[in-house]
């Protein structure tokens, strides 16, 4: 299944691009599902009557109902602990969704679509880029929290729980707690698998211009830090030649300057697609077709963070004795040196790039090394490692 995640800065036209791409894929013979959690249903407005295309299914999610059901179910499972604390039960009618419910609904729907062989292509109308990146990073983050708070190996003490309960004189919630955590781990792993699948890519939408250029630069850094691949940058609402109009000439000059920069920088990640400004908000099949978008192409190669062996330095005693140096290459386009942060914590590396942060496990070989330093070169963070003599196997 080909999965296309469409995002961009607010007001960039990402919903229109998602609708036009889905319609083009359906007309090309794909069985297409479009997902959106936008409460205003801008996706349905953009598609209009074209939503009735036989190859196209639209699904606008209502996160309110699912949030309410999940919270009531959790309250029921924790009934004994809540009664012990004297807590007053919440009623379903008083529950309102928390911030982020839309993003969680999209992730869950994405997981469900991946388990269904009905569709060839799934197009997801994501929220604006900052929220979209936070949502896409959520499964990995929550899985890490679960493993830290409720390590699976602690379930080995299951036989002791009844005895501990009798000693404490209170019911022990550990059993349902671990069962709930295990179910959550499975669901999160399934979502993360879809996000990181070779057939999943991000389509970034922005208007060419100074603000759009800044937004794309920041988004590219965040996507790369999460290991997400951009298959195409959509330059939306490109103006026609201004002719003799001096007001339009200034706007066109700004757009052309940004387009030239994008077409140079993003050639290696799928390139840039110019989408014309129609002079109106696109509505219906004719307008969406006029945008000139096509069905998604095969996904580009996966992003890899390779580890390479560095050349030995004869002046270094460790290298002279047959030691090694290793470099971990982490692509981070668009980031500046003063926006980078790097902290080693045990077997993990805490990476900060601009407003984004990610905690990643070290490759197994690097866990027996110490960090010697790092440098930014050609849009790539290169972290240098040296073997720890106390941990690295000694030769002969």
PAMARGU-462054 format. One record per residue (C-alpha): x negated, y, z negated; residue number from 1. Coordinates in steps of 0.2 Angstrom, whole numbers. Each point is the difference from the previous one (the first is absolute). Layout:
<rs>
c1 c2 c3 num
X Y Z NUM
...
</rs>
This chain:
<rs>
c1 c2 c3 num
0 0 0 1
-7 17 5 2
3 13 -14 3
-2 19 3 4
0 12 -15 5
4 17 6 6
-5 15 -11 7
-6 18 1 8
1 17 -9 9
17 6 -5 10
10 7 15 11
-12 -7 13 12
14 -10 8 13
-6 -18 -6 14
19 -6 0 15
2 5 18 16
-16 -8 5 17
6 -16 -10 18
17 0 9 19
-8 3 18 20
-13 -14 -3 21
13 -12 -6 22
12 4 15 23
-15 -2 12 24
-4 -17 -8 25
18 -6 1 26
1 5 19 27
-16 -10 3 28
8 -15 -6 29
-5 -1 -19 30
11 -4 -14 31
-2 15 -10 32
5 5 -18 33
-2 18 -6 34
-1 3 -19 35
4 17 -8 36
4 5 -18 37
3 18 4 38
16 5 -9 39
4 13 14 40
0 -14 13 41
-10 11 12 42
-5 -17 9 43
19 -3 5 44
2 18 6 45
-16 -1 11 46
6 -17 7 47
18 5 3 48
9 -12 11 49
-16 -8 5 50
0 -9 -17 51
13 -12 8 52
-14 -7 12 53
2 -19 -1 54
-19 -3 -4 55
0 13 -14 56
5 -1 -18 57
0 14 -12 58
0 -2 -18 59
2 15 -12 60
-4 -5 -18 61
10 5 -15 62
-13 -1 -14 63
13 4 -14 64
9 -16 0 65
-16 -11 0 66
-8 11 -14 67
16 -2 -10 68
1 -19 2 69
-19 -2 -4 70
1 10 -16 71
15 -9 -6 72
-7 -17 3 73
-16 5 -9 74
10 6 -15 75
9 -16 0 76
-16 -11 0 77
-7 11 -14 78
16 -1 -11 79
-8 -8 -15 80
-14 12 -1 81
12 15 2 82
12 -7 -13 83
-14 -2 -12 84
-5 18 2 85
18 6 -2 86
0 7 18 87
16 6 8 88
4 -8 16 89
1 11 16 90
16 -1 11 91
-2 -2 18 92
11 15 4 93
-12 12 -10 94
-16 -6 10 95
-7 12 13 96
-15 -5 11 97
-17 6 -6 98
-12 10 12 99
-8 -13 12 100
15 -11 2 101
1 3 18 102
-18 -5 3 103
2 -16 -10 104
16 -4 10 105
-10 2 16 106
-14 -12 -6 107
13 -13 -5 108
9 1 16 109
-17 -1 9 110
-4 -16 -9 111
18 -7 3 112
-2 4 19 113
-17 -10 1 114
9 -15 -7 115
13 1 14 116
-5 -6 17 117
15 10 8 118
-11 14 5 119
-16 3 11 120
-3 18 -5 121
4 9 -16 122
-2 19 0 123
0 8 -17 124
5 19 -2 125
-11 4 -15 126
1 15 -11 127
-13 14 3 128
-18 -5 -1 129
-4 3 -18 130
15 -10 -6 131
-3 -13 13 132
-18 -3 -5 133
5 -1 -18 134
14 -13 4 135
-12 -11 11 136
-13 0 -14 137
13 -5 -13 138
0 -19 2 139
-19 -1 -2 140
0 11 -15 141
14 -9 -9 142
-8 -17 3 143
-15 7 -8 144
9 6 -15 145
10 -16 -2 146
-17 -10 0 147
-7 11 -13 148
15 1 -11 149
6 -18 2 150
-15 -11 6 151
7 -16 7 152
-12 -10 -10 153
8 5 -16 154
15 -11 5 155
-11 -14 -6 156
6 4 -18 157
18 -3 5 158
1 -15 -12 159
-5 11 -15 160
15 12 3 161
13 -9 -10 162
-12 -2 -15 163
-4 19 1 164
18 4 1 165
4 -10 -16 166
-15 8 -9 167
5 18 5 168
19 -3 -4 169
5 8 17 170
4 -6 17 171
-15 0 11 172
3 8 17 173
-17 -6 8 174
9 -14 10 175
12 11 10 176
-13 14 1 177
-13 -11 8 178
13 -8 12 179
6 18 5 180
-18 5 3 181
-3 -16 11 182
15 4 10 183
-6 18 2 184
-17 -5 5 185
7 -11 14 186
11 14 6 187
-14 13 0 188
-12 -13 8 189
13 -2 14 190
2 18 3 191
-19 3 0 192
-2 -14 12 193
11 9 13 194
-9 16 -3 195
-17 -7 3 196
5 -12 14 197
-9 1 17 198
16 5 9 199
4 15 -12 200
-6 17 5 201
4 18 -4 202
6 13 13 203
-5 17 -6 204
11 15 6 205
-5 18 -1 206
3 17 9 207
-17 6 8 208
-6 16 -9 209
-10 5 -15 210
13 -7 -13 211
2 -16 10 212
-19 -2 1 213
-2 1 -19 214
14 -12 -3 215
-7 -13 13 216
-18 1 -8 217
7 -3 -17 218
11 -14 6 219
-14 -8 9 220
-11 -1 -15 221
14 -7 -11 222
5 -13 13 223
-18 -6 2 224
-3 -1 -19 225
15 -12 -1 226
-7 -10 15 227
15 5 11 228
-2 1 19 229
7 14 10 230
4 -6 18 231
5 17 7 232
1 18 -5 233
16 8 7 234
-3 19 4 235
19 5 -1 236
9 15 7 237
-14 5 12 238
5 16 9 239
-1 3 19 240
-12 12 7 241
5 18 -6 242
-2 8 17 243
0 19 -2 244
9 0 -17 245
-14 6 -13 246
10 -6 -15 247
0 -18 6 248
-18 2 7 249
-6 1 -18 250
9 -15 -6 251
-5 -10 15 252
-18 5 -2 253
1 -7 -18 254
8 -16 5 255
-13 -3 14 256
-15 3 -12 257
7 -13 -12 258
5 -12 14 259
-18 0 6 260
-7 -3 -17 261
12 -15 -3 262
-3 -8 17 263
-19 1 -4 264
2 -7 -18 265
14 -13 2 266
-5 -8 16 267
-7 -15 -9 268
16 -3 -10 269
13 -1 14 270
-1 17 6 271
12 15 1 272
17 0 8 273
7 17 5 274
19 1 -3 275
8 16 8 276
11 13 -8 277
17 -2 7 278
6 17 -6 279
12 -8 -11 280
1 -14 -13 281
1 -17 9 282
17 -8 -1 283
5 -16 8 284
-7 -12 13 285
-4 13 14 286
-10 11 -12 287
-9 -14 -8 288
-5 -7 17 289
-6 17 6 290
-13 0 -14 291
-10 -13 10 292
-3 -12 -14 293
-3 -19 3 294
1 -16 -9 295
-14 -4 -12 296
-15 -7 8 297
-9 -15 -8 298
-8 5 -17 299
-18 6 1 300
-14 -9 -9 301
0 -1 -19 302
-10 13 -10 303
-14 -9 -9 304
-12 6 -13 305
-15 -10 4 306
-15 -3 -11 307
-17 0 9 308
-17 -4 -6 309
-12 15 -1 310
-18 0 6 311
-13 -4 -13 312
-11 14 -7 313
-18 -7 -2 314
-3 14 -12 315
14 -6 -12 316
-7 -14 -12 317
17 -9 1 318
0 0 19 319
-18 -5 0 320
4 -16 -10 321
13 -5 12 322
15 10 -7 323
14 7 11 324
10 16 1 325
18 0 6 326
12 13 7 327
19 0 -1 328
7 10 15 329
17 9 -4 330
7 10 14 331
8 16 -6 332
3 12 14 333
4 18 -4 334
-7 0 -18 335
-13 13 -6 336
-14 -4 -11 337
6 10 -14 338
17 -9 0 339
-8 -17 -3 340
-1 -9 -17 341
-8 -17 -3 342
1 -10 -17 343
-5 -18 -3 344
11 -9 -13 345
-5 -18 -3 346
4 -9 16 347
10 15 8 348
-4 16 8 349
10 15 -3 350
0 10 16 351
7 18 1 352
2 9 17 353
8 17 -1 354
17 -2 -9 355
0 -19 2 356
-8 -13 -11 357
-1 -19 1 358
-7 -14 -11 359
-7 -14 11 360
-9 -16 -5 361
-18 -2 5 362
-4 -13 12 363
-7 -16 -9 364
-18 3 5 365
0 18 -6 366
7 -4 -17 367
-18 -6 -5 368
-7 16 6 369
-2 18 -7 370
5 16 9 371
-16 9 6 372
9 15 8 373
12 5 14 374
1 12 15 375
12 6 12 376
-5 -2 18 377
10 0 17 378
17 0 -10 379
-6 -16 -9 380
-4 -1 -19 381
-16 -12 -2 382
-2 -7 -17 383
-17 -7 -4 384
-2 -15 -11 385
-15 -9 -7 386
0 -17 -8 387
0 0 -19 388
-15 -11 -6 389
10 -7 -14 390
14 -6 11 391
-7 -4 17 392
-7 -17 3 393
-19 -1 0 394
-9 -7 15 395
-11 -16 -1 396
</rs>
